[in-house]
Amino acid sequence: MNTSAAAQATPSVHAFTQEARDAIYHAIFSRRDVRGQFLPTPVPDEVLSRILTAAHYAPSVGFMQPWNFLVVQSQDTKRRVHSAFAKAHAEAADMFGGDRRATYQKLKLEGIVESPVGICITCDRERTGPVVVGRTHMKTMDLYSSVCAVQNLWLAARAEGLGVGWVSIFHQADLQEALGIPKGITPIAYLCVGYVSHFHDKPELETAGWLPRLPMEDLVYFDQWGQRDDQQPLIAHLQRDQAAAQRGREAIA
Ligand SMILES: Cc1cc2nc3c(=O)[nH]c(=O)nc-3n(C[C@H](O)[C@H](O)[C@H](O)COP(=O)(O)O)c2cc1C
């Protein structure tokens, strides 16, 4: 991110210092989904408390705070969650054809048993009653609110040096049963959390050749859906910032 140029163009007394902004972008660009590099080192409660509190300070539609945080530390519970994963994972492999199936089977897509802590973030869609400010018409906004909590936790964890891996390959009912989650509560994310030997520079699916990162200029439209305009100065900035991010650098002068 070109934070120094942005600061010159739009000075704001509310902007963070350069160092603080760089730290935020560093957390964003170096966050990874972690599956295979967990260390057995325990996560101290004070660190766990900080990342859970970061999650709780996420935005939520109508301030409904629909989340709960189910902290999983028992090996028995982790094994139950892992069995639910294994069943869905075997089914998932059959959904890919040809070479993709073989590649899929080689991917490691969870670290449920190896990670010292699991955290299931849920959504209670009834938490504040049927009518919620902001959820009156688009009913999925409460689910998205819990996703915001996931992302807050993920970034805070990165800053703490903790890896997080999101596991979603479950039949929802199996995950609910493994964790005793009642029917009215929606599991949003099962997260594997722990210290790691290293963070990969790039998404593992990118390195494995599964998919590339999409270019920003293909994703940004102006005024109407599908309307691109490569002459807009913003496009050149986006290309430059994405190139910098791709090189693993969080800031360019
Ligand atoms: C909603 C959601 C569900 C995901 N589910 C899984 C999963 O079941 N297993 C897995 O290995 N990664 C899962 N991921 C991680 C993505 O594969 C990962 O974010 C993506 O490949 C980009 O890599 P990065 O997070 O390291 O940047 C999930 C991510 C999201 C946002």
The ligand as a Tripos MOL2 file, in Angstrom:
@<TRIPOS>MOLECULE
LIG
   31    33     1     0     0
SMALL
NO_CHARGES

@<TRIPOS>ATOM
      1 C1        -15.2750  -19.3970    4.2160 C.3       1 LIG1
      2 C2        -13.9330  -20.0830    4.1110 C.ar      1 LIG1
      3 C3        -13.8730  -21.4600    4.2200 C.ar      1 LIG1
      4 C4        -12.6380  -22.1200    4.0970 C.ar      1 LIG1
      5 N1        -12.5800  -23.4730    4.2530 N.ar      1 LIG1
      6 C5        -11.3860  -24.1040    4.1940 C.ar      1 LIG1
      7 C6        -11.2640  -25.5060    4.4220 C.ar      1 LIG1
      8 O1        -12.2270  -26.2180    4.6940 O.2       1 LIG1
      9 N2        -10.0450  -26.0690    4.3510 N.ar      1 LIG1
     10 C7         -8.9310  -25.3310    4.0360 C.ar      1 LIG1
     11 O2         -7.8410  -25.8920    3.9670 O.2       1 LIG1
     12 N3         -9.0040  -23.9990    3.8260 N.ar      1 LIG1
     13 C8        -10.2020  -23.3760    3.9130 C.ar      1 LIG1
     14 N4        -10.2750  -22.0150    3.7400 N.ar      1 LIG1
     15 C9         -9.0270  -21.2620    3.4640 C.3       1 LIG1
     16 C10        -8.9000  -20.8860    2.0080 C.3       1 LIG1
     17 O3         -8.5800  -22.0090    1.2370 O.3       1 LIG1
     18 C11        -7.8000  -19.8150    1.9100 C.3       1 LIG1
     19 O4         -8.2390  -18.6710    2.6020 O.3       1 LIG1
     20 C12        -7.4440  -19.4400    0.4800 C.3       1 LIG1
     21 O5         -6.9210  -20.5370   -0.1830 O.3       1 LIG1
     22 C13        -6.4620  -18.2760    0.4330 C.3       1 LIG1
     23 O6         -5.3090  -18.5760    1.1740 O.3       1 LIG1
     24 P1         -4.8350  -17.6790    2.4050 P.3       1 LIG1
     25 O7         -5.9660  -17.6450    3.4160 O.co2     1 LIG1
     26 O8         -3.6150  -18.3680    2.9330 O.co2     1 LIG1
     27 O9         -4.5410  -16.3060    1.8830 O.co2     1 LIG1
     28 C14       -11.4770  -21.3600    3.8520 C.ar      1 LIG1
     29 C15       -11.5480  -19.9650    3.7720 C.ar      1 LIG1
     30 C16       -12.7640  -19.3280    3.8980 C.ar      1 LIG1
     31 C17       -12.8120  -17.8200    3.8320 C.3       1 LIG1
@<TRIPOS>BOND
     1     1     2 1
     2     2     3 ar
     3     2    30 ar
     4     3     4 ar
     5     4     5 ar
     6     4    28 ar
     7     5     6 ar
     8     6     7 ar
     9     6    13 1
    10     7     8 2
    11     7     9 ar
    12     9    10 ar
    13    10    11 2
    14    10    12 ar
    15    12    13 ar
    16    13    14 ar
    17    14    15 1
    18    14    28 ar
    19    15    16 1
    20    16    17 1
    21    16    18 1
    22    18    19 1
    23    18    20 1
    24    20    21 1
    25    20    22 1
    26    22    23 1
    27    23    24 1
    28    24    25 2
    29    24    26 1
    30    24    27 1
    31    28    29 ar
    32    29    30 ar
    33    30    31 1
@<TRIPOS>SUBSTRUCTURE
     1 LIG1         1 GROUP 0 **** ****
